[in-house]
Amino acid sequence: MFGKKELRTKALKDKTETKREKTHRELAYRAALESIVLLENDGALPIKPDKIALYGAGAKKTIKGGTGSGEVNERHSVNILEGLENAGFTVTTMEWINDYDNLYDKTLKEYQQKMSTKMRSFNPDSANEAMKIQFVYPYGRKITDNDVKLSDTDTCIYVVARQSGEGADRKLDNNDYNLSEIEKENIRKCAMTYKNTVVVINVGSIFDLSFIDDIQGINALIYFCQQGMEGGRAFADLISGKVSPSGKVVDTWPKKYDDIPFASEYSYLNGNLENEYYKEGIYVGYRYFDTFDIEPQYAFGFGLGYTTFDISFIDAKIYKTKVAINVKVKNTGEKFSGKEVVQIYVSCPQNKLKKEYQRLAAFSKTKELKPGEIQELQLSVDVASLKSYDEKNARFVLEHGDYIIRLGNSSKNTEPCVMLTLDRDIVLSKHHNICKPQKKIEEIEPPEVRTKDDLSKLKKIKIVPSDFETVNHDYKKPDMYHNEKVDKLMNRLNIKDMVELVVGAGIKTAMFNRNYFNAPGAVGTTTSKLVKKGIINVTLADGPAGLRLQRTSAVNKKGKIKMIDAQMELLNYLPKLTKNLIFGNPKKDTLIYQFTTAFPVELAMAQTWNTELLKEIGRAISTEMSEYGITFWLAPAMNIHRNPLCGRNFEYYSEDPYLSGKLAEAIIRGVQSIEGNYATIKHFCANNQEDNRMRVSSNVSERALREIYLKGFEIAVREANPKAAMTSYNRLNGTYTANSYDLCTKVLRNEWGFNGVVMTDWYSTAKGLADNALCMKAGNDLIMPGGKYYKKEILEGLKSGTIEERDIYRCAANVLKSIVYSKLAQEYKLD
C-alpha cells in the first residue's frame, strides 16, 4: 500500500545489490569474454599489466549498446578505462582523457539543446524524428609529442567509438562508417611513436578498416563491438592474457563498402526511400563474396586467439535425413588455453536452381582446451536444410547431384570432408506462393560456380529419397482457440470488450503506470479495463540486450508512480514542463528500484557462437522478468544484416539466417524455461533499414524471402516455439506486414505451426500506416501500444464489413490465452 491506493508492482524498495544481480553480472562478463573478436595480432598481445597509453572516444566513454528500444538501464557499466585500471594497468594519458571529457560534455550539451527543440511537442511523430538524430561522439583532440612523452610507455591502445540506433541508418558522409581525419592522424601518430599500438573498434556493426593497410605500425586490431555492463572488465582480461579470445565475426567484413552488392542503392543512397529493391536475391553476405569470388577483409566466421587449433575429420554417417559428422579438435599451441568454433558449410549442386557457393549448415564451440588437449565433437547436418525454393512451382526441393560438406573455422578456411549424393530430385514441401512482388525483381545473375578442390578421395554417402516425406500444407483459416479456462472468460465479453483486449492500453497508460499491475518502464501493457471480468493486464518490456525497465522510480503520496531515471534516453530531452509531469521528486517521494542486467548487444552475443551460453542468458533474462512481473520480452530481434549501414544491426544477430535462427532458438528456450514468460521474435520481416522504416516497401523475390529473410524465423518457431511474434514497420512487396495474411497466417500458422500471439510494432498502425481492422483479418492479434484511434478503426471495419466478429474473436482468444497462462496471472489470480 502507498497512501490510500493499493499499488501492484514488484519493484523493490531496497537498492542494495542483490545476489541475482551479482550472478547475472558474472554471466554478462562471460558473454563479453567470448564475443570480443581479435582480428589482427603480430604478437603484441597479450600485454602484462603495466603502464599503458589509452586514447580514443571509447576509452572512458565506452559505448555499451545502441539507442532506442535496445537500451538497458543497468546499475553500472564498466568502461575500458575502469576495466584496465581494475586489472592492474596504470593508464598514463589521463590528461588527454580529461580533455576528451570536457569536449564530450560540451558536445553533449549542444546535442541536448538540439534534442530539446525536437521534443517540444511530445508525441509519436516528434519522438520518431528525434530518434533519427544520433549523438555523435567527439573524436578528441590531436595527440601531441608531449602526450606521448608523458605517457612513459611503449604500448598504446586507441579506442574508436560510434553510436547508432533506432530510427536512422548510418551515413557514409559523416564518418559513421569510417575514421575521421583526426582519428587517422592520431592513430598514425601512435603507430609511429609507440612500439605496440592496439586499435579497438567500439561500434555496433561493420566498420571501414581499410586504414590498417594505409597506416603502418598497427600491431593488433580488436572488434570490441558493444559489450554491455561488463565489457571493460572482459576487455582487460583478454588483452592481459587471462583468457584467450574466442569470438568470431558473424558478418563478412568487406575491404571497401562498394564490395557489397548494390551498395550504392541501399536505403537513402539512391534517393528513393519509398521502395527498396533486393536485387542481390539470395546472395547476401558470404553467399555473395564466396560465389562471386570477392576477397573480404575478414571472412564470415573468422577470429583469432592466442593459440592455434587443428580441426580434423573423423567420420560421417547418415541416419535417414540427418548426417552425423564426427570431428577432432586439438589445441596445437604450447602456452594458452582456448576455445575454437567448428563450422560446417555445404556446397549444393548447381542445377535448375542456381545456388550460393556454400551455406552454413552446422557449428559447435569447444570447451576450453589446454595446450595439447583434444576434444571430439559430433555435429549434425539436417539434409532438409539444404533445400532450395522453386518459386515457379511453389515448392522446396532437394535437387539431384553432389552435396559437398566442408569443415573449417571460417567461410574462407574450409576443406571438403565428405560428399552426399542424390540421384533424383526430392520435393520436400508444397506451398502457396506468398507476398507477390508488385513487379519482377531484377536480381543479380550469378557466375558459374565450380569447386577447385580435389573431391576424388572423399567418402561418399548416398541420400535415400524414400527417407523423406513431402509435406502438403493446409492453408485453411486457423481454428478459434478453445479451452475451458479461456472459454469461461470469453463468454463474459461482448464485442467491445474483445476490442479492448486486442488493443494495448496506450503509451500514456504504460508510462504513467495506470494499470492494475505496473512494471515501471515497461514499454506497453494490455488493458486493465477487464479486471472486473476476471482478466488482469500483462506487461511488455523491450530487449534484446536485457530487460529495459525504469531503474529508479518514485511513488508519491497519491500512490502514483513517476520516473526518476528516464526509461529511455530520449525522455531526458523533454521540455521542463513535460518532465515535471512525468518525473517524480526523489526528495519527497518513496523510491523504488528495478536493476536489470545489460548483456552484450545481440550482434556481440552472436559472436560467441555459443548456444549454451545464450540459453543461460535467456534463462537469466526470464528470471528478471519474473522478479519484476514482465510477461512478454520483446526479443530476440532476428532481421538479417543485409547491409552494414542499417542503424539497428547491433540489435540483430548476423547476415546468416541459419546462425540467426539457431542462436534465437537457444535464447528463446532459456526465456521460456520459466513457464508463463514469453519471448517475442521480431521484426517479422524484411525490416532491414531504418530510414523511412514506417513506409518503405522491401521488395524481394519469394525465393530470397523464404531462403534468407524468413529462414531464421522459421528455425526459431519450429525448434523453440516462441509464444509471440512482432510484425515489422515496413511494407513487404507493397503490403504492410501487420496486414499481411500471407505472413501472419499462411506462413506463421499454416506452414510453421506457430500458436502464440502476433503483435504489431509500436505505432505501426497509426493514422496513414497499416490498417487496424485488417490486422484482425490478417491474424495480427494485438495492436500496440494502443489507444482510442486503434479501437475505433477496428469497430469501423466491423461495421463496414471489412472484417467479421469471428476475426476479432480469434485474435482476442489468442491474446487471452497468453494472459491466462502467464506467470503473472498465476500470481495475481482474479475470480
C-alpha angles and dihedrals in degrees: 000000000000111000110314095332127088105228117198109204135124095213112128129246092206118074095194113127108259130220088248091056092052092048093050092045088060090050090051088051092051091049092051091049091057098042105051108099125216106211103172134015128162092184097286089116136102102048125197112235107268138112112333137178114229125190140156140074093283097049096095100356091057111175109233097184147344128277132260125033090351093069120113125199104217127169096249139348124210111228124204094261092052092044092053094047092048089052092056102266119136110219107213101185100072092131091062091043092049090050087051090052090055092049090047092052091050093048092047092052090054090048092050091053090050092048093047088057091051092048098049091111107043110213137117093271095051091045091052092049092048091050089062091065108080121194107249111217110227114247096228132239127297116285109240134205087251091056089054093046094049092048089069095198139099095222127079135182119198117192117202112199133189130171128212136163153143120345103027141053122232116266130230096209101056103051094261087129102029144029122286118235093255091051090052090049092048095047090048089051091051093047091052098045106034123066091221124032121182118190118202124197111211096182132123097231144014114321130196105264098176088116091077088069093045099045115062119210103042103138102184138014124200129189100212094171110183110313109185125228100335099041096111093051093048091048093054093049091050098049092045091054097244086126129015116236114255103169120122127199116253096202135054108254109214124216088230133008093246090063088077113092113263089353094160092055097057119122112308095001096087095042094244114109095162097068131030115191116206095211094161089070111188093349099100124147115329090001086069099038094048096043096046092039097238116159112233128208088235124005125231108274095021124141137139133222136183092267138043133238138206116215114195133180117240106174146315133217132181122228104191102286099001130072117209112207119194118203137174123221121195128186099228095184125103104216116027134058116220151154128251132200115224112208129193122199129181129211108209126208117273105229131129090331112058112221142191118271090253142343133209109257106167142359139180135183121222126228116255105292123205120221107292093009120136130208126187117212133188117212124189125216116198104218090207089063088067091069125121129210119249100205096187093057096031096234142116112237140183103217121216120259140065124330110200115207113209127198126202148099102269137016090262096045109060138120127205109251107169140005126221115204128203121186099197140019118273120206105214100181141000120218147175114254109254140197096011113209116245088235135002113288110231098222128192117269112234122223122244106285117219132164120235092201126109103245098172096101098043120122109250123217122188120227109219111218093204089065089071129073125207112237117216109197121222110221100190120134109276116258120254112263111251136176133137096261096047095039091054090058096038089056089062093057131088122202094271090052089053090052088052088053096051094047122068120243093253134260094269091053089052095043095046093041096235094155137113086246121025133199104180110232096020106144094223148359139197118244125295092194093094098056091110088057091054101263121121125198121253127206134233124207132190128249163123102152091045137307115318109214137141107280097204126017135173129225113206128207091271091058095251119144118225130175125256097175111040112252087218128026090235092067092064088073098057118123114272094249092053092045090053088058098049103028121076132221112255091198097054106027134069110259124223128185143213114182114186132179123260105213123187112287116270094261089055092047088054091054089066090066083203115132094180090055091050090050088055090050090050091052090048092052090048090052088056090047089056091046094056101028103253117156104180121042106198095223166131099059110209110181118137123252092240093159130010092231094069106121094222101046088115086064095053131066112233153317088264121081096202093054090044092051096048093047091047089049090056096049092044090053088052095049095045094045083091104069115238096024114108136207118211119210112213159227098013101219158359091338093151103144137044104205108098088352093162095058110022118111116222102214110200137154118252092244094054089043093054099038099041116013101035100033098082091049090049093053091049093049097044096042104034107022099221111206095222142032129192122213118222134248097243133083118246113216089339100314124099108245091230088059096044113113087183092062104032097042115011097044104026101038108018099040104027101030096235110176103177137089122295113207135181125245113255114291093351088130096047119129112307095015132080116345116251095210093050088053088066091050093047093051098255096142106187129044114208141240087356137201143161096294092056094052092045092054092051092051091047089052089052092049093048093048095246088125136015131230090251090061090058092042092053092051093043092051090051092051092045092051090056091050096045093051096040120118089238092057090055089056098042102040119183128195 
